[in-house]
Amino acid sequence: LAKSKGLMVQCYQNRRFDSDLVTAQDIMKKGLLGDILELELSFDYERPEVTEAVHEFSKINSFYYGHACHSIDQVIHVFGKPDRVVYDVRQLLGEGRMNDYFDLDLFYKKFKVSIKSSFFRVLKRPSLVLTGKKGSFVKVTKDIQEDQLKSFMWPDNPTFGIDDRKDYGTLYYVDQDKKYHEEKVETLKGDYGKYYDYLFETLVNKEEKLVKDEHTLWQLAMLEEGIKDLK
């Protein structure tokens, strides 16, 4: 419809600029872990009161539709369309209740990506675990921008999007001399504002869209497929 009217439509995928993701991308680009074997993305909550208060199932308002869209897009953004997807999307309190859990495995030719989230995780899983032939990178905490915005911190604050040192991820690897290493990796700054920088370039300078149409269509197909059997 947008194309037929000479307009541009694009999903707001700001979490392509989450600090944990951009840091992992930098590690992959530098080859610090060698060939990548597996990536695990988790975004857990301890919010049982939310799901226990809902006594009906809604696909369009589901946790899967509203939340997995971010993680699925992150994977598509970095790796493209998966060859195969295995879905585990649940209502932990049973049929006719809220969707409150999902666990997806996205298979590529030489590696796998897992996306996990639950409303019932007192002990949250690490935000990101990236594993390669040479070692692993583990980031326990999520990007800080959402919490800062909720606290009314504006992006012009010099500390906006910058991780505390205690929240830096850790690189684990064995060097060529078989020596074991654990090194803290400074988190690259998260910046949701970059979405708008790309949008400006698309609208004003006719650059290619950041979130391509096929990215959105692939994601929609995965969202619909994953939740189709829930009632």
C-alpha positions in Angstrom: 0.0 0.0 0.0 2.8 2.4 0.9 4.6 1.7 -2.4 1.4 2.2 -4.4 1.1 5.7 -2.8 4.8 6.6 -3.1 5.3 6.4 0.6 7.7 4.5 2.9 6.8 2.2 5.7 9.3 0.6 8.1 9.1 -1.2 11.4 10.7 0.5 14.4 13.4 -2.0 15.2 15.3 0.1 17.7 16.8 -2.9 19.4 19.2 -3.4 16.6 21.1 -0.9 18.6 21.1 -2.6 22.0 24.6 -2.4 23.6 24.9 -6.2 24.2 24.1 -6.9 20.5 26.4 -4.3 19.0 29.2 -5.4 21.3 28.8 -9.1 20.2 28.8 -7.9 16.6 32.1 -6.1 17.2 33.6 -9.3 18.8 32.5 -11.3 15.7 33.9 -8.7 13.3 37.3 -8.8 15.1 37.3 -12.6 14.9 38.0 -12.9 18.7 36.0 -16.2 19.0 36.9 -17.7 15.6 34.1 -19.3 13.7 30.8 -18.8 15.4 29.0 -21.9 16.5 26.1 -20.7 18.7 24.3 -17.6 19.9 21.8 -17.5 22.8 19.6 -14.5 23.4 17.5 -14.4 26.6 15.1 -11.7 27.9 13.5 -13.0 31.1 11.2 -11.5 33.6 10.0 -12.3 37.1 6.4 -11.1 36.6 4.1 -14.0 37.6 1.4 -11.5 38.7 1.1 -10.3 35.1 0.3 -13.7 33.6 -1.7 -14.9 36.6 -4.0 -11.9 36.2 -4.9 -12.8 32.5 -7.6 -15.4 32.0 -7.9 -15.3 28.2 -5.7 -15.9 25.2 -5.1 -13.2 22.6 -2.7 -13.9 19.7 -2.4 -10.3 18.6 -1.7 -9.1 22.2 0.5 -12.1 23.0 3.9 -12.0 24.7 5.3 -13.7 21.7 4.0 -11.1 19.2 4.9 -8.2 21.4 8.3 -9.4 22.6 9.9 -12.0 20.4 9.6 -9.5 17.5 12.7 -7.7 19.0 14.9 -10.7 19.3 13.8 -12.3 16.0 14.7 -9.0 14.2 18.1 -8.9 15.9 18.9 -12.3 14.5 17.6 -11.5 11.0 19.5 -8.2 11.1 22.8 -9.9 11.9 22.5 -13.3 10.1 19.7 -13.1 7.6 16.9 -15.6 7.1 17.3 -18.9 8.9 17.3 -22.2 7.1 14.9 -23.8 9.6 13.2 -22.8 12.8 11.9 -25.0 15.7 9.2 -23.3 17.8 8.3 -23.8 21.5 5.7 -21.2 22.4 3.7 -21.9 25.5 1.0 -20.8 27.9 2.6 -22.0 31.2 -0.7 -21.7 33.1 -2.5 -23.8 30.5 -4.9 -23.4 27.5 -7.0 -20.2 27.5 -4.4 -18.3 29.5 -1.8 -15.7 28.5 1.2 -16.7 26.3 4.1 -16.2 28.7 7.0 -18.2 27.3 8.8 -18.9 24.1 12.0 -20.7 23.1 13.0 -20.7 19.4 15.9 -22.4 17.7 17.0 -20.8 14.4 19.3 -23.0 12.3 21.8 -21.7 9.9 24.3 -23.6 7.8 27.1 -23.7 10.3 25.6 -22.4 13.5 22.4 -22.1 15.7 20.7 -19.2 17.4 18.4 -19.6 20.4 15.9 -17.0 21.6 14.4 -17.5 25.0 12.0 -15.6 27.3 9.7 -16.3 30.2 7.6 -14.4 32.8 8.6 -16.9 35.5 12.4 -16.5 35.9 13.5 -15.5 39.4 17.0 -16.2 38.3 17.4 -14.7 34.9 19.5 -16.2 32.2 22.4 -14.2 30.7 21.3 -11.7 28.2 23.7 -13.0 25.5 26.0 -15.9 25.2 28.1 -16.1 22.0 30.2 -19.2 21.4 32.8 -19.8 18.8 35.6 -22.3 18.2 38.1 -20.2 20.2 35.9 -19.3 23.2 32.8 -17.6 24.5 31.5 -14.1 25.3 28.9 -13.8 28.0 26.9 -10.6 28.8 24.7 -11.1 31.8 22.8 -7.8 31.8 20.6 -6.2 29.1 21.0 -2.8 27.4 20.5 0.0 29.8 18.6 2.5 27.6 15.1 1.4 28.4 15.6 1.7 32.1 17.2 5.1 31.7 14.3 6.4 29.6 11.8 5.1 32.2 13.8 7.2 34.7 13.3 10.2 32.4 17.0 10.4 31.5 17.3 12.0 28.0 19.7 10.9 25.3 21.6 14.1 25.6 22.9 13.0 29.0 26.6 12.0 28.6 26.0 8.7 30.5 23.0 7.7 28.4 23.4 4.2 26.9 26.7 3.6 28.7 27.1 0.5 30.8 28.5 0.4 34.3 31.8 -1.3 34.5 30.3 -4.0 36.7 28.0 -4.9 33.9 30.6 -5.4 31.2 30.6 -8.8 29.5 33.3 -11.4 29.8 35.4 -13.0 27.1 36.5 -16.6 27.9 39.1 -18.2 25.6 42.2 -20.4 25.3 45.1 -18.9 23.4 47.5 -20.5 20.9 49.7 -21.5 23.9 46.7 -23.3 25.5 46.5 -20.7 28.2 43.1 -19.9 29.6 41.9 -16.3 29.7 39.0 -14.3 31.2 38.8 -10.7 30.1 36.2 -8.0 30.7 35.0 -6.4 27.4 33.9 -2.8 27.6 30.3 -2.6 26.4 29.9 -0.5 23.3 27.4 2.4 23.7 23.8 1.5 22.9 22.0 4.2 20.8 18.4 3.9 19.7 18.7 7.4 18.1 20.7 5.7 15.3 17.4 4.4 14.0 16.4 7.9 13.2 19.8 8.7 11.6 19.2 5.9 9.2 15.6 7.0 8.7 16.8 10.5 7.8 19.2 9.1 5.2 16.4 7.0 3.7 13.9 9.8 3.5 16.2 12.7 2.5 19.1 11.1 0.7 17.3 8.0 -0.7 19.6 5.5 1.0 18.4 1.9 1.4 16.0 1.3 4.3 17.6 0.0 7.5 14.7 -2.5 8.1 14.2 -4.0 4.7 10.8 -5.2 3.6 11.9 -8.8 3.5 13.1 -8.6 7.1 9.7 -7.7 8.2 8.0 -10.3 6.1 10.3 -13.1 7.4 9.6 -12.0 10.9 5.9 -11.9 10.5 5.9 -15.4 9.0 7.9 -16.7 12.0 5.6 -14.9 14.5 2.4 -16.4 12.9 3.9 -19.9 12.6 5.2 -20.0 16.2 1.8 -19.2 17.8 -0.7 -20.7 15.4 -1.6 -23.7 17.7 -2.2 -21.8 20.9 -5.8 -21.3 22.0 
